[in-house]
Amino acid sequence: MYWIQRRLLFVRFDAGILPDNRASIRYAPKYWRSILPTGVGFPDGVAVDPFCGAGGNAIQLAKTCKVIAMFIDETKITLVRHNAGVYGCAGNVEFRQNDFFTGPSGQQANVVVTSPPWGGPKYLLEDSYSASVLCEAYGGGEVIGRIAKSMAPKLVLHLPRTVDKSECVAIAKMLCFTRIKFEDNFINGRLNSTTVFFSL
Ligand SMILES: C[S@@+](CC[C@H](N)C(=O)[O-])C[C@H]1O[C@@H](n2cnc3c(N)ncnc32)[C@H](O)[C@@H]1O
């Protein structure tokens, strides 16, 4: 399905975009353009995407601010840099190899904006998606939130449309985020995913 949507999502797909895998094209610039304006716009800020994949979020963010795009696999950084070049914004992106869970953390940006691994498409079979499934082996959404909070005071997570919102509220409380906001994202009129905004 996501492969079929490749030109809808990456409007410049035929200009040479390299997806890191077929699923990754769903997190594409056109998609993020529809999500970001209401909650995220940092003309003077720095955003970090610690799970940057093929660069969909990072590329869209790089049109409004400086971006630190992190990729676990050093060999694929070339891919993200290439894709940012297709959209003419590579100059606004600093590329870093980093494992989110074991690499260095520390304050470095105004906001973390990211699509962490959801654990594959099996979420489509469940009525409710628990944030504990996010990178489960490392401790789930709470651990992601904790590390992200050490990087920036705001966190924007792109999550499955069925995410358990009360669980997200509980995570926000645990991590002392005072505000949380949810936005449902639609593609072609169909509910596609949910963006969760956490801030101090
Ligand atoms: C949901 S995808 C992000 C897609 C991305 N927004 C895009 O436009 O392609 C999550 C990405 O995180 C990467 N990843 C998985 N574990 C990671 C880790 N521990 N640290 C950093 N990146 C990781 C995966 O390789 C995958 O590319």
The ligand as a Gaussian input file, in Angstrom:
#p B3LYP/6-31G(d) Opt

LIG

0 1
 C        9.599000       4.368000      11.398000
 S       11.147000       4.480000      10.652000
 C       11.384000       6.204000      10.393000
 C       11.019000       6.594000       9.007000
 C       11.518000       7.953000       8.601000
 N       10.807000       9.027000       9.221000
 C       11.540000       8.097000       7.080000
 O       11.126000       9.126000       6.555000
 O       12.018000       7.174000       6.424000
 C       12.233000       4.189000      12.015000
 C       13.684000       4.176000      11.631000
 O       14.461000       4.062000      12.832000
 C       15.592000       3.252000      12.564000
 N       16.060000       2.709000      13.870000
 C       15.709000       1.544000      14.453000
 N       16.313000       1.423000      15.666000
 C       17.046000       2.540000      15.844000
 C       17.894000       3.014000      16.899000
 N       18.117000       2.275000      18.008000
 N       18.478000       4.226000      16.771000
 C       18.257000       4.973000      15.660000
 N       17.483000       4.577000      14.615000
 C       16.893000       3.380000      14.696000
 C       15.099000       2.210000      11.583000
 O       16.165000       1.711000      10.808000
 C       14.097000       3.020000      10.732000
 O       14.736000       3.547000       9.599000

